[in-house]
Amino acid sequence: MNYIEELLCGRVNYLIASDMVVKLEQVYNKLLNDNGIEKDISNIDSLGINVSEYQKDFPFELKVYYQPEENIETKEKDPELIQFVLDKKMVKYRCVVKGTKLQRNYVVLDNQTYSNMKGFSEKIINIFPDLQDDLGKIPALIPEKEKKYLPIHILGVKNNKYGTAINMEWLLRDYLDDERKIYVYNDIYYKDYILNLKSPQFSELINFIQEVYADAINLGKMHLWLMAIDYFPDYKSKYKIYLKIDGYNLSILHLVRKYFGSQYGFVLSVSIDEFIKQHLELKLYGFAICVDDKGKKSINMYFVSREE
């Protein structure tokens, strides 16, 4: 590509990015207005922005996370899997989430006895029979007696025009007092834990994190936070590792550009960077890097009010 071609390509990319920023702003304002959310998002728990390299029309999804609810009574519209864990007294909190693309039902799990988790896995097979071969790949879905395991922290059921998907998330930190939410980080241990799963996708994610953010983690300015798997209606899986920022000045522009590593990724990086520059009230709390079975990548970013 010669200089003129590069110049024209750059100009086209800038115009595409500018159009994306305008649409992103419109979607953001509508989400806030429709849900009565303050401009500084101080009356919600957090705001999520997902960006995907494989959705060409509008590659963003925005999500509103409310404070966890202690009212865990069964609701008429609860998905079958959520009803099951409620009936088994396995739910500690509900997590209300409203998104621009998906309907979500999240709960924080508790009371994960061997009997309950065995019944839980049987219920999943009953609802999603094609997942039976994959259950053994899920970290610690059925805890074995006298063996350390990683309990599921959050269970989610997502619904869109394609059907139902399930989401499971595991903590990557050690709780000293669950009730008072006192925990310590154990990044080296959980990095090794993830690598020992022998999952190509999780290994890809943790290796990227090591390559780009090892220094920040070693300095205690960024930490492993959660790992997750989504199972979609076509039975592909998406793998995610979440990181919490703790004093690190992360460049969203660099993160998106580095992870996607493509021309379209460059456009996305400019778009999200420009949007964030227009919203100084948003403070980046953490992010997740994601990849599915087909190698398609996405990034989830989570913001809190800068006023907090």
KEKEPA-472894 format. One record per residue: residue number from 1; residue in one letter; z, x, y of N, C-alpha, C in turn. Coordinates in pm, whole numbers. Layout:
<rs>
- k; r; n.zz; n.xx; n.yy; ca.zz; ca.xx; ca.yy; c.zz; c.xx; c.yy
- NUM; a; Z; X; Y; Z; X; Y; Z; X; Y
...
</rs>
This chain:
<rs>
- k; r; n.zz; n.xx; n.yy; ca.zz; ca.xx; ca.yy; c.zz; c.xx; c.yy
- 1; m; 0; 85; -119; 0; 0; 0; 0; 89; 124
- 2; n; -100; 67; 214; -106; 149; 334; -13; 94; 442
- 3; y; -12; 163; 555; 83; 128; 662; 62; -14; 712
- 4; i; -65; -54; 733; -95; -188; 785; -50; -295; 685
- 5; e; -77; -270; 557; -36; -366; 454; 116; -378; 449
- 6; e; 185; -265; 459; 331; -268; 460; 384; -344; 580
- 7; l; 320; -325; 694; 361; -394; 817; 344; -545; 802
- 8; l; 228; -586; 748; 201; -728; 729; 296; -790; 627
- 9; c; 321; -714; 520; 413; -762; 416; 553; -781; 473
- 10; g; 596; -686; 555; 727; -695; 618; 736; -814; 710
- 11; r; 627; -840; 783; 623; -954; 875; 632; -1086; 799
- 12; v; 558; -1096; 689; 560; -1217; 607; 700; -1239; 549
- 13; n; 761; -1132; 499; 896; -1143; 443; 996; -1189; 548
- 14; y; 981; -1138; 669; 1071; -1177; 778; 1057; -1325; 809
- 15; l; 932; -1375; 810; 909; -1517; 839; 966; -1605; 729
- 16; i; 949; -1562; 604; 1005; -1638; 492; 1157; -1642; 503
- 17; a; 1217; -1527; 533; 1362; -1519; 547; 1410; -1607; 662
- 18; s; 1338; -1608; 773; 1376; -1690; 889; 1374; -1838; 854
- 19; d; 1272; -1881; 779; 1264; -2021; 736; 1381; -2056; 644
- 20; m; 1416; -1963; 556; 1528; -1986; 464; 1659; -2002; 540
- 21; v; 1680; -1921; 643; 1803; -1928; 721; 1815; -2064; 789
- 22; v; 1704; -2114; 843; 1704; -2244; 909; 1742; -2354; 810
- 23; k; 1680; -2352; 692; 1711; -2454; 592; 1853; -2441; 541
- 24; l; 1898; -2317; 521; 2035; -2294; 475; 2136; -2348; 575
- 25; e; 2109; -2330; 702; 2196; -2381; 807; 2201; -2533; 804
- 26; q; 2087; -2596; 783; 2081; -2742; 777; 2161; -2795; 658
- 27; v; 2144; -2733; 542; 2217; -2775; 422; 2367; -2754; 440
- 28; y; 2404; -2644; 501; 2545; -2611; 524; 2610; -2715; 616
- 29; n; 2545; -2746; 727; 2601; -2843; 822; 2613; -2982; 760
- 30; k; 2514; -3020; 679; 2519; -3150; 613; 2636; -3156; 514
- 31; l; 2656; -3048; 440; 2767; -3044; 344; 2900; -3060; 415
- 32; l; 2918; -2991; 526; 3042; -3000; 602; 3061; -3140; 659
- 33; n; 2956; -3194; 719; 2966; -3326; 782; 2990; -3436; 680
- 34; d; 2921; -3430; 567; 2935; -3535; 465; 3074; -3538; 403
- 35; n; 3143; -3425; 405; 3273; -3416; 339; 3390; -3398; 435
- 36; g; 3364; -3415; 565; 3472; -3407; 664; 3539; -3272; 670
- 37; i; 3461; -3166; 658; 3515; -3030; 655; 3509; -2968; 794
- 38; e; 3619; -2905; 834; 3624; -2839; 964; 3523; -2725; 970
- 39; k; 3475; -2696; 1091; 3375; -2591; 1108; 3427; -2455; 1062
- 40; d; 3558; -2433; 1073; 3614; -2305; 1029; 3660; -2310; 883
- 41; i; 3625; -2417; 812; 3658; -2447; 671; 3807; -2430; 641
- 42; s; 3891; -2451; 741; 4036; -2431; 723; 4101; -2542; 642
- 43; n; 4032; -2656; 622; 4092; -2765; 546; 4041; -2772; 402
- 44; i; 3980; -2663; 353; 3945; -2653; 211; 3996; -2520; 157
- 45; d; 3989; -2504; 26; 4033; -2379; -35; 3932; -2268; -11
- 46; s; 3805; -2296; -37; 3702; -2194; -17; 3564; -2258; -18
- 47; l; 3467; -2180; 27; 3326; -2220; 27; 3249; -2124; -63
- 48; g; 3167; -2178; -151; 3085; -2095; -238; 2939; -2102; -199
- 49; i; 2872; -1989; -202; 2727; -1983; -181; 2666; -1906; -298
- 50; n; 2582; -1974; -375; 2511; -1911; -486; 2369; -1878; -442
- 51; v; 2320; -1762; -480; 2182; -1724; -450; 2118; -1676; -579
- 52; s; 1998; -1728; -608; 1929; -1698; -734; 1792; -1638; -706
- 53; e; 1756; -1536; -781; 1627; -1473; -760; 1513; -1550; -826
- 54; y; 1546; -1651; -908; 1441; -1720; -985; 1413; -1861; -935
- 55; q; 1479; -1906; -829; 1451; -2038; -773; 1377; -2019; -642
- 56; k; 1247; -2038; -647; 1163; -2000; -535; 1163; -2101; -421
- 57; d; 1186; -2230; -451; 1177; -2330; -345; 1293; -2317; -246
- 58; f; 1415; -2330; -296; 1533; -2308; -213; 1638; -2243; -301
- 59; p; 1652; -2111; -294; 1731; -2036; -392; 1881; -2035; -367
- 60; f; 1932; -2131; -290; 2074; -2134; -257; 2139; -2263; -306
- 61; e; 2262; -2254; -347; 2346; -2371; -369; 2478; -2348; -297
- 62; l; 2526; -2450; -227; 2653; -2442; -156; 2755; -2530; -226
- 63; k; 2880; -2482; -232; 2986; -2554; -302; 3113; -2554; -218
- 64; v; 3182; -2666; -221; 3311; -2679; -153; 3420; -2685; -258
- 65; y; 3517; -2594; -248; 3630; -2590; -340; 3755; -2641; -267
- 66; y; 3816; -2746; -322; 3939; -2799; -265; 4061; -2736; -334
- 67; q; 4177; -2753; -273; 4299; -2701; -333; 4321; -2766; -470
- 68; p; 4368; -2690; -570; 4395; -2749; -702; 4489; -2868; -693
- 69; e; 4463; -2971; -773; 4542; -3093; -773; 4633; -3099; -895
- 70; e; 4757; -3142; -873; 4851; -3157; -984; 4839; -3294; -1050
- 71; n; 4763; -3384; -989; 4739; -3516; -1049; 4634; -3500; -1160
- 72; i; 4680; -3499; -1284; 4589; -3470; -1395; 4572; -3591; -1486
- 73; e; 4587; -3710; -1430; 4564; -3831; -1509; 4415; -3841; -1546
- 74; t; 4389; -3896; -1664; 4250; -3914; -1708; 4179; -4014; -1618
- 75; k; 4055; -3981; -1581; 3974; -4069; -1498; 3859; -4125; -1581
- 76; e; 3813; -4242; -1542; 3711; -4312; -1621; 3584; -4228; -1637
- 77; k; 3548; -4152; -1534; 3423; -4077; -1537; 3440; -3934; -1590
- 78; d; 3557; -3900; -1639; 3577; -3765; -1694; 3484; -3741; -1813
- 79; p; 3418; -3626; -1819; 3337; -3591; -1937; 3424; -3586; -2062
- 80; e; 3361; -3601; -2177; 3434; -3609; -2304; 3521; -3487; -2329
- 81; l; 3469; -3368; -2298; 3546; -3246; -2323; 3669; -3237; -2233
- 82; i; 3655; -3283; -2108; 3769; -3286; -2016; 3872; -3387; -2064
- 83; q; 3826; -3502; -2112; 3919; -3602; -2166; 3998; -3545; -2283
- 84; f; 3931; -3466; -2367; 3998; -3408; -2484; 4113; -3318; -2442
- 85; v; 4090; -3226; -2349; 4197; -3133; -2311; 4307; -3206; -2234
- 86; l; 4273; -3313; -2164; 4376; -3394; -2099; 4464; -3463; -2203
- 87; d; 4401; -3520; -2304; 4476; -3589; -2410; 4568; -3494; -2486
- 88; k; 4527; -3368; -2497; 4606; -3268; -2569; 4711; -3201; -2479
- 89; k; 4726; -3251; -2357; 4822; -3193; -2262; 4794; -3045; -2236
- 90; m; 4666; -3012; -2227; 4625; -2873; -2207; 4584; -2843; -2063
- 91; v; 4604; -2938; -1972; 4557; -2920; -1834; 4674; -2899; -1740
- 92; k; 4665; -2795; -1660; 4769; -2765; -1561; 4731; -2819; -1424
- 93; y; 4605; -2800; -1384; 4555; -2848; -1256; 4412; -2898; -1272
- 94; r; 4375; -2988; -1184; 4234; -3021; -1163; 4182; -2938; -1046
- 95; c; 4057; -2898; -1054; 3994; -2824; -945; 3873; -2905; -898
- 96; v; 3885; -2966; -782; 3779; -3051; -730; 3676; -2965; -658
- 97; v; 3550; -2978; -700; 3441; -2901; -642; 3325; -2996; -612
- 98; k; 3270; -2986; -492; 3151; -3064; -455; 3040; -2967; -419
- 99; g; 2924; -2983; -484; 2813; -2893; -461; 2688; -2966; -415
- 100; t; 2591; -2889; -370; 2466; -2947; -321; 2364; -2968; -432
- 101; k; 2392; -2916; -553; 2296; -2933; -663; 2359; -2991; -789
- 102; l; 2480; -2951; -822; 2543; -2992; -947; 2669; -3073; -923
- 103; q; 2698; -3166; -1015; 2828; -3231; -1020; 2916; -3150; -1113
- 104; r; 3039; -3122; -1071; 3127; -3034; -1148; 3263; -3098; -1173
- 105; n; 3316; -3074; -1291; 3453; -3111; -1326; 3521; -2987; -1381
- 106; y; 3619; -2934; -1308; 3691; -2814; -1350; 3839; -2845; -1371
- 107; v; 3897; -2781; -1472; 4042; -2791; -1493; 4095; -2652; -1528
- 108; v; 4219; -2625; -1485; 4290; -2503; -1525; 4367; -2535; -1653
- 109; l; 4346; -2455; -1756; 4404; -2486; -1887; 4544; -2430; -1905
- 110; d; 4617; -2495; -1992; 4754; -2456; -2027; 4775; -2494; -2174
- 111; n; 4890; -2455; -2229; 4927; -2499; -2364; 4819; -2466; -2467
- 112; q; 4772; -2341; -2466; 4664; -2301; -2556; 4720; -2251; -2689
- 113; t; 4776; -2343; -2765; 4827; -2308; -2897; 4711; -2290; -2994
- 114; y; 4741; -2229; -3107; 4637; -2210; -3209; 4578; -2344; -3250
- 115; s; 4664; -2443; -3272; 4619; -2575; -3315; 4530; -2640; -3209
- 116; n; 4575; -2633; -3083; 4496; -2694; -2976; 4360; -2627; -2961
- 117; m; 4357; -2493; -2968; 4231; -2422; -2949; 4136; -2442; -3067
- 118; k; 4191; -2458; -3186; 4107; -2488; -3302; 4042; -2624; -3285
- 119; g; 4122; -2722; -3241; 4066; -2854; -3215; 3966; -2853; -3101
- 120; f; 3992; -2767; -3002; 3902; -2753; -2888; 3765; -2702; -2933
- 121; s; 3764; -2600; -3019; 3637; -2545; -3067; 3562; -2647; -3152
- 122; e; 3635; -2725; -3232; 3571; -2829; -3313; 3510; -2937; -3224
- 123; k; 3578; -2966; -3113; 3525; -3066; -3020; 3397; -3016; -2955
- 124; i; 3394; -2888; -2918; 3273; -2832; -2858; 3156; -2842; -2954
- 125; i; 3179; -2809; -3082; 3072; -2817; -3182; 3023; -2960; -3198
- 126; n; 3117; -3054; -3190; 3081; -3195; -3202; 2993; -3241; -3086
- 127; i; 3025; -3194; -2965; 2949; -3236; -2846; 2822; -3153; -2831
- 128; f; 2833; -3022; -2859; 2720; -2930; -2844; 2694; -2861; -2979
- 129; p; 2635; -2931; -3075; 2621; -2876; -3211; 2543; -2745; -3217
- 130; d; 2449; -2725; -3127; 2369; -2603; -3132; 2446; -2480; -3085
- 131; l; 2569; -2499; -3038; 2650; -2385; -2995; 2731; -2324; -3109
- 132; q; 2721; -2383; -3228; 2806; -2338; -3338; 2789; -2189; -3367
- 133; d; 2665; -2141; -3364; 2641; -2000; -3393; 2693; -1908; -3284
- 134; d; 2714; -1964; -3165; 2757; -1881; -3052; 2908; -1875; -3036
- 135; l; 2980; -1961; -3107; 3124; -1968; -3084; 3194; -1836; -3112
- 136; g; 3145; -1763; -3211; 3206; -1635; -3243; 3186; -1531; -3136
- 137; k; 3090; -1555; -3046; 3063; -1459; -2940; 3151; -1484; -2817
- 138; i; 3217; -1598; -2815; 3300; -1632; -2700; 3433; -1559; -2712
- 139; p; 3472; -1484; -2611; 3598; -1408; -2621; 3717; -1499; -2644
- 140; a; 3779; -1482; -2760; 3909; -1545; -2787; 3908; -1695; -2773
- 141; l; 3800; -1760; -2816; 3799; -1905; -2811; 3907; -1963; -2904
- 142; i; 3920; -1905; -3024; 4027; -1945; -3116; 4119; -1825; -3133
- 143; p; 4235; -1825; -3068; 4324; -1709; -3080; 4375; -1693; -3223
- 144; e; 4375; -1570; -3271; 4427; -1541; -3404; 4575; -1504; -3393
- 145; k; 4652; -1545; -3489; 4795; -1517; -3487; 4819; -1366; -3492
- 146; e; 4923; -1324; -3421; 4965; -1184; -3417; 4854; -1092; -3365
- 147; k; 4770; -1144; -3281; 4663; -1061; -3224; 4648; -1097; -3077
- 148; k; 4642; -995; -2994; 4627; -1020; -2850; 4491; -1084; -2823
- 149; y; 4491; -1184; -2739; 4365; -1250; -2707; 4364; -1284; -2559
- 150; l; 4247; -1317; -2512; 4229; -1351; -2371; 4219; -1503; -2359
- 151; p; 4320; -1571; -2306; 4315; -1717; -2298; 4216; -1765; -2193
- 152; i; 4157; -1880; -2220; 4066; -1940; -2123; 4148; -1987; -2003
- 153; h; 4104; -1954; -1885; 4175; -1993; -1763; 4121; -2125; -1709
- 154; i; 3990; -2135; -1696; 3928; -2255; -1639; 3820; -2306; -1734
- 155; l; 3818; -2437; -1752; 3712; -2505; -1825; 3638; -2594; -1727
- 156; g; 3506; -2588; -1731; 3426; -2671; -1642; 3315; -2742; -1717
- 157; v; 3282; -2860; -1671; 3166; -2934; -1722; 3078; -2965; -1603
- 158; k; 2952; -2925; -1613; 2858; -2942; -1503; 2747; -3038; -1545
- 159; n; 2705; -3123; -1452; 2599; -3219; -1480; 2491; -3210; -1373
- 160; n; 2365; -3204; -1418; 2252; -3213; -1326; 2141; -3291; -1394
- 161; k; 2021; -3288; -1337; 1910; -3369; -1390; 1867; -3324; -1530
- 162; y; 1909; -3203; -1571; 1869; -3152; -1702; 1971; -3184; -1811
- 163; g; 2089; -3232; -1774; 2191; -3264; -1873; 2324; -3200; -1843
- 164; t; 2403; -3177; -1947; 2540; -3128; -1934; 2550; -2981; -1973
- 165; a; 2626; -2905; -1897; 2654; -2765; -1929; 2805; -2746; -1927
- 166; i; 2852; -2648; -2004; 2995; -2618; -2002; 3016; -2478; -1948
- 167; n; 3129; -2460; -1884; 3166; -2333; -1822; 3306; -2295; -1869
- 168; m; 3322; -2170; -1911; 3454; -2119; -1947; 3480; -1989; -1874
- 169; e; 3601; -1976; -1819; 3636; -1858; -1740; 3766; -1797; -1793
- 170; w; 3768; -1663; -1792; 3885; -1589; -1840; 3939; -1498; -1730
- 171; l; 4071; -1491; -1719; 4134; -1404; -1620; 4116; -1257; -1657
- 172; l; 4092; -1175; -1557; 4086; -1030; -1576; 4199; -964; -1497
- 173; r; 4318; -1020; -1510; 4438; -964; -1447; 4558; -1012; -1527
- 174; d; 4669; -944; -1514; 4788; -974; -1595; 4891; -1050; -1512
- 175; y; 4928; -1169; -1558; 5029; -1249; -1489; 5169; -1209; -1535
- 176; l; 5254; -1177; -1438; 5394; -1149; -1466; 5478; -1276; -1457
- 177; d; 5437; -1365; -1367; 5506; -1493; -1349; 5399; -1595; -1314
- 178; d; 5361; -1675; -1413; 5251; -1770; -1393; 5285; -1876; -1290
- 179; e; 5410; -1925; -1292; 5449; -2032; -1201; 5443; -1987; -1055
- 180; r; 5487; -1865; -1030; 5488; -1813; -893; 5361; -1733; -860
- 181; k; 5268; -1733; -953; 5138; -1666; -935; 5155; -1518; -898
- 182; i; 5246; -1452; -969; 5266; -1309; -951; 5189; -1236; -1060
- 183; y; 5098; -1150; -1019; 5014; -1081; -1116; 4990; -937; -1073
- 184; v; 4943; -858; -1167; 4904; -720; -1138; 4761; -700; -1187
- 185; y; 4691; -609; -1122; 4556; -576; -1165; 4562; -473; -1277
- 186; n; 4462; -479; -1362; 4454; -386; -1475; 4306; -357; -1500
- 187; d; 4240; -304; -1397; 4094; -293; -1396; 4040; -207; -1510
- 188; i; 4104; -95; -1537; 4053; -5; -1641; 4059; -73; -1778
- 189; y; 4172; -140; -1804; 4187; -208; -1933; 4079; -314; -1951
- 190; y; 4057; -398; -1848; 3961; -507; -1863; 3817; -459; -1861
- 191; k; 3791; -349; -1794; 3657; -290; -1802; 3627; -251; -1946
- 192; d; 3723; -184; -2010; 3706; -144; -2150; 3699; -266; -2242
- 193; y; 3780; -368; -2211; 3778; -491; -2291; 3638; -552; -2291
- 194; i; 3578; -561; -2173; 3444; -621; -2161; 3340; -538; -2236
- 195; l; 3346; -408; -2222; 3250; -322; -2293; 3266; -335; -2444
- 196; n; 3390; -353; -2490; 3416; -364; -2634; 3370; -497; -2693
- 197; l; 3334; -594; -2607; 3279; -719; -2656; 3140; -699; -2716
- 198; k; 3076; -587; -2681; 2941; -554; -2730; 2838; -659; -2689
- 199; s; 2861; -723; -2576; 2765; -820; -2523; 2668; -748; -2431
- 200; p; 2538; -753; -2458; 2441; -685; -2370; 2451; -731; -2225
- 201; q; 2474; -862; -2207; 2479; -916; -2070; 2605; -870; -1997
- 202; f; 2721; -883; -2061; 2844; -839; -1996; 2843; -688; -1973
- 203; s; 2784; -614; -2065; 2774; -468; -2047; 2686; -435; -1928
- 204; e; 2576; -508; -1913; 2487; -487; -1798; 2561; -511; -1668
- 205; l; 2641; -616; -1663; 2715; -650; -1542; 2821; -544; -1510
- 206; i; 2898; -506; -1611; 3006; -410; -1585; 2950; -273; -1550
- 207; n; 2834; -238; -1606; 2772; -110; -1572; 2721; -109; -1427
- 208; f; 2669; -222; -1381; 2628; -232; -1241; 2749; -217; -1150
- 209; i; 2857; -284; -1185; 2980; -275; -1105; 3029; -131; -1099
- 210; q; 3027; -64; -1212; 3070; 76; -1216; 2981; 164; -1130
- 211; e; 2852; 140; -1136; 2757; 222; -1061; 2776; 208; -910
- 212; v; 2798; 85; -865; 2797; 58; -721; 2938; 55; -661
- 213; y; 3036; 7; -737; 3167; -19; -677; 3283; 54; -745
- 214; a; 3254; 153; -827; 3362; 225; -896; 3461; 286; -798
- 215; d; 3412; 347; -691; 3501; 410; -593; 3594; 308; -528
- 216; a; 3538; 192; -491; 3619; 87; -428; 3727; 37; -523
- 217; i; 3692; 22; -651; 3790; -24; -750; 3898; 82; -771
- 218; n; 3857; 206; -781; 3953; 314; -802; 4051; 328; -684
- 219; l; 4003; 293; -564; 4088; 300; -445; 4173; 174; -427
- 220; g; 4155; 76; -516; 4232; -48; -506; 4183; -142; -398
- 221; k; 4058; -125; -353; 4003; -211; -248; 3915; -322; -303
- 222; m; 3898; -323; -435; 3822; -427; -503; 3874; -433; -646
- 223; h; 3877; -554; -704; 3936; -568; -838; 3855; -664; -924
- 224; l; 3855; -637; -1055; 3803; -736; -1149; 3893; -859; -1142
- 225; w; 3832; -977; -1142; 3906; -1101; -1117; 3892; -1202; -1231
- 226; l; 3768; -1231; -1270; 3740; -1327; -1376; 3614; -1286; -1451
- 227; m; 3598; -1334; -1573; 3470; -1329; -1642; 3441; -1470; -1690
- 228; a; 3313; -1504; -1703; 3279; -1643; -1737; 3148; -1649; -1813
- 229; i; 3132; -1758; -1888; 3007; -1790; -1955; 2974; -1936; -1927
- 230; d; 2850; -1963; -1888; 2797; -2098; -1877; 2701; -2123; -1993
- 231; y; 2713; -2240; -2057; 2618; -2281; -2160; 2540; -2401; -2107
- 232; f; 2409; -2387; -2101; 2322; -2488; -2041; 2256; -2576; -2147
- 233; p; 2196; -2688; -2105; 2138; -2784; -2201; 2034; -2724; -2294
- 234; d; 1957; -2626; -2247; 1857; -2564; -2333; 1918; -2453; -2416
- 235; y; 2052; -2441; -2406; 2132; -2347; -2485; 2106; -2201; -2452
- 236; k; 2056; -2179; -2333; 2063; -2042; -2281; 2202; -2025; -2222
- 237; s; 2244; -1904; -2204; 2377; -1876; -2151; 2367; -1791; -2026
- 238; k; 2460; -1813; -1934; 2471; -1728; -1815; 2607; -1660; -1821
- 239; y; 2607; -1529; -1795; 2727; -1446; -1801; 2764; -1401; -1660
- 240; k; 2894; -1404; -1629; 2937; -1374; -1492; 3063; -1289; -1492
- 241; i; 3067; -1194; -1400; 3190; -1119; -1373; 3222; -1133; -1225
- 242; y; 3346; -1174; -1196; 3392; -1197; -1059; 3475; -1079; -1011
- 243; l; 3458; -1046; -885; 3539; -941; -823; 3606; -995; -698
- 244; k; 3730; -954; -676; 3804; -992; -556; 3807; -873; -460
- 245; i; 3778; -900; -335; 3778; -796; -233; 3919; -783; -176
- 246; d; 3966; -660; -165; 4103; -636; -119; 4103; -519; -20
- 247; g; 4036; -542; 93; 4031; -439; 196; 3901; -362; 201
- 248; y; 3805; -394; 112; 3678; -324; 110; 3579; -393; 203
- 249; n; 3509; -316; 284; 3411; -370; 378; 3276; -381; 306
- 250; l; 3258; -490; 234; 3138; -506; 152; 3019; -551; 235
- 251; s; 2905; -489; 212; 2780; -529; 276; 2707; -627; 186
- 252; i; 2698; -753; 229; 2625; -853; 152; 2478; -815; 142
- 253; l; 2424; -761; 250; 2285; -716; 252; 2259; -616; 140
- 254; h; 2347; -518; 128; 2331; -413; 26; 2352; -469; -114
- 255; l; 2452; -555; -132; 2481; -614; -263; 2359; -689; -316
- 256; v; 2306; -781; -237; 2194; -864; -281; 2071; -779; -306
- 257; r; 2044; -688; -215; 1924; -603; -228; 1935; -512; -350
- 258; k; 2052; -454; -371; 2072; -361; -482; 2068; -432; -616
- 259; y; 2131; -549; -625; 2140; -617; -755; 2006; -677; -796
- 260; f; 1937; -742; -704; 1809; -803; -739; 1698; -699; -751
- 261; g; 1700; -600; -661; 1607; -489; -672; 1461; -527; -671
- 262; s; 1425; -633; -601; 1286; -678; -596; 1248; -713; -453
- 263; q; 1119; -736; -432; 1072; -775; -299; 1134; -907; -257
- 264; y; 1141; -1000; -353; 1202; -1129; -322; 1352; -1112; -296
- 265; g; 1413; -1020; -367; 1553; -990; -341; 1576; -940; -200
- 266; f; 1479; -865; -149; 1486; -818; -10; 1488; -937; 85
- 267; v; 1401; -1035; 60; 1396; -1155; 143; 1529; -1230; 138
- 268; l; 1583; -1245; 18; 1710; -1317; 1; 1824; -1244; 72
- 269; s; 1823; -1111; 65; 1930; -1033; 128; 1929; -1052; 279
- 270; v; 1810; -1053; 337; 1798; -1073; 482; 1845; -1214; 519
- 271; s; 1806; -1313; 438; 1840; -1453; 467; 1991; -1475; 468
- 272; i; 2058; -1433; 362; 2202; -1459; 352; 2278; -1374; 454
- 273; d; 2230; -1254; 481; 2296; -1168; 580; 2288; -1229; 719
- 274; e; 2171; -1282; 754; 2155; -1346; 885; 2242; -1471; 897
- 275; f; 2249; -1548; 789; 2332; -1669; 791; 2479; -1633; 815
- 276; i; 2529; -1533; 744; 2670; -1494; 758; 2698; -1439; 897
- 277; k; 2603; -1368; 955; 2622; -1315; 1091; 2639; -1428; 1192
- 278; q; 2582; -1545; 1162; 2594; -1660; 1252; 2725; -1736; 1229
- 279; h; 2799; -1698; 1126; 2922; -1772; 1092; 3037; -1674; 1075
- 280; l; 3084; -1625; 1186; 3193; -1527; 1184; 3325; -1590; 1140
- 281; e; 3328; -1724; 1133; 3450; -1791; 1086; 3468; -1776; 935
- 282; l; 3363; -1731; 865; 3369; -1717; 720; 3408; -1574; 682
- 283; k; 3508; -1562; 598; 3553; -1432; 549; 3525; -1422; 400
- 284; l; 3455; -1318; 358; 3421; -1301; 217; 3547; -1267; 137
- 285; y; 3580; -1354; 41; 3699; -1336; -42; 3666; -1261; -171
- 286; g; 3550; -1292; -227; 3508; -1229; -351; 3368; -1272; -387
- 287; f; 3318; -1220; -499; 3183; -1254; -542; 3171; -1237; -693
- 288; a; 3065; -1295; -748; 3036; -1279; -890; 2891; -1238; -906
- 289; i; 2866; -1143; -995; 2728; -1112; -1032; 2702; -1175; -1167
- 290; c; 2581; -1229; -1183; 2550; -1312; -1299; 2413; -1275; -1357
- 291; v; 2401; -1293; -1488; 2271; -1274; -1554; 2268; -1367; -1675
- 292; d; 2150; -1424; -1704; 2140; -1512; -1820; 2068; -1442; -1935
- 293; d; 2049; -1516; -2044; 1989; -1458; -2164; 1848; -1406; -2141
- 294; k; 1782; -1461; -2040; 1644; -1420; -2011; 1636; -1312; -1905
- 295; g; 1752; -1261; -1864; 1754; -1153; -1766; 1745; -1198; -1622
- 296; k; 1750; -1329; -1597; 1743; -1379; -1460; 1879; -1362; -1392
- 297; k; 1875; -1312; -1270; 1998; -1274; -1201; 2033; -1372; -1090
- 298; s; 2162; -1379; -1061; 2211; -1457; -947; 2342; -1396; -900
- 299; i; 2380; -1433; -779; 2505; -1386; -718; 2577; -1507; -660
- 300; n; 2706; -1519; -687; 2790; -1621; -626; 2885; -1553; -528
- 301; m; 2892; -1607; -407; 2982; -1553; -305; 3083; -1659; -264
- 302; y; 3206; -1617; -237; 3314; -1709; -207; 3380; -1669; -75
- 303; f; 3389; -1768; 15; 3439; -1743; 150; 3561; -1829; 178
- 304; v; 3653; -1774; 254; 3768; -1848; 305; 3762; -1845; 457
- 305; s; 3846; -1927; 519; 3850; -1930; 664; 3908; -1800; 719
- 306; r; 3843; -1744; 817; 3893; -1620; 878; 4023; -1645; 953
- 307; e; 4054; -1772; 981; 4176; -1805; 1053; 4300; -1791; 966
- 308; e; 4280; -1788; 831; 4396; -1782; 741; 4465; -1647; 750
</rs>
